[in-house]
Amino acid sequence: MKLKVDVLIASCCTPVDVQKRIVAVLEGMKSRVPSLEWKLMDIEKDPEIAVKYKAPMTPAIYIDGKLEMMGYPKQGLLEDKIREHSIQV
């Protein structure tokens, strides 16, 4: 079973360095959590995503469809959340 992480960003509001940090954490976790699949989605390019997920702000991180983090996540917290969910997969 796959562990699905969706990261919603707004290209107008989410700084590129923040996007890169989130991507780096997710890429780094792939080796430790082989079931991890992640996707970065820009609500500026596809506003329906924000409606579908009911994202109150960006960045918003959903793990297996559940909102887990908002704002600029700390690396350790994001890694902990992913590990926590990977145990359940």
VEXDREN-2710 file (C-alpha; in Angstrom, 1 decimal):
% VEXDREN-2710
k/r/px/py/pz
1/MET/0.0/0.0/0.0
2/LYS/1.3/3.5/-0.9
3/LEU/1.7/6.4/1.5
4/LYS/0.4/9.4/-0.5
5/VAL/1.6/12.9/0.3
6/ASP/0.1/15.9/-1.5
7/VAL/1.7/19.3/-1.0
8/LEU/-0.4/22.2/-2.0
9/ILE/1.4/25.4/-2.8
10/ALA/0.5/28.8/-4.4
11/SER/3.3/29.9/-6.7
12/CYS/2.4/33.5/-5.9
13/CYS/2.7/33.1/-2.2
14/THR/4.9/30.1/-1.3
15/PRO/8.5/31.1/-1.6
16/VAL/10.6/28.9/-4.0
17/ASP/13.1/28.1/-1.2
18/VAL/10.3/26.7/0.9
19/GLN/9.1/24.6/-2.0
20/LYS/12.6/23.3/-2.5
21/ARG/13.0/22.4/1.2
22/ILE/9.7/20.5/1.2
23/VAL/10.7/18.6/-1.9
24/ALA/14.2/17.9/-0.5
25/VAL/12.6/16.4/2.7
26/LEU/10.2/14.2/0.7
27/GLU/13.0/13.1/-1.7
28/GLY/15.1/12.2/1.3
29/MET/12.4/10.2/2.9
30/LYS/11.8/8.0/-0.2
31/SER/14.8/5.9/0.7
32/ARG/13.6/5.3/4.2
33/VAL/9.9/5.0/3.3
34/PRO/9.7/3.1/0.0
35/SER/5.9/3.3/-0.1
36/LEU/6.0/7.1/-0.2
37/GLU/4.5/8.8/-3.2
38/TRP/4.3/12.6/-3.2
39/LYS/3.1/15.3/-5.5
40/LEU/3.5/19.1/-5.4
41/MET/0.4/20.9/-6.7
42/ASP/0.1/24.6/-7.5
43/ILE/-3.3/26.0/-6.7
44/GLU/-2.5/29.0/-8.9
45/LYS/-2.4/26.8/-11.9
46/ASP/-5.3/24.6/-10.9
47/PRO/-7.7/26.4/-8.4
48/GLU/-10.0/23.4/-8.3
49/ILE/-7.3/21.6/-6.2
50/ALA/-7.8/24.2/-3.4
51/VAL/-11.5/23.6/-3.5
52/LYS/-11.2/19.8/-3.6
53/TYR/-8.8/19.8/-0.6
54/LYS/-10.4/22.7/1.2
55/ALA/-6.9/24.1/1.8
56/PRO/-7.1/27.0/4.2
57/MET/-3.6/28.2/3.4
58/THR/-0.4/27.2/1.6
59/PRO/1.7/25.3/1.9
60/ALA/-0.7/22.6/3.0
61/ILE/0.5/19.1/3.4
62/TYR/-2.0/16.2/3.2
63/ILE/-1.0/12.7/4.1
64/ASP/-3.3/10.0/2.8
65/GLY/-6.0/12.7/2.2
66/LYS/-5.8/14.2/5.7
67/LEU/-4.5/17.7/6.3
68/GLU/-1.5/17.2/8.5
69/MET/0.5/20.4/8.3
70/MET/0.0/24.1/7.2
71/GLY/2.5/26.8/6.7
72/TYR/6.3/26.3/6.5
73/PRO/7.0/22.9/8.0
74/LYS/10.0/22.2/10.0
75/GLN/12.0/19.3/8.5
76/GLY/11.9/17.1/11.7
77/LEU/8.1/17.5/12.1
78/LEU/7.4/16.6/8.5
79/GLU/9.7/13.6/8.7
80/ASP/8.0/12.5/12.0
81/LYS/4.5/12.8/10.4
82/ILE/5.6/10.7/7.4
83/ARG/7.2/8.0/9.6
84/GLU/4.1/8.0/11.8
85/HIS/1.9/7.3/8.8
86/SER/4.3/4.8/7.2
87/ILE/4.0/2.6/10.2
88/GLN/0.3/2.4/9.5
89/VAL/0.7/1.5/5.9
END
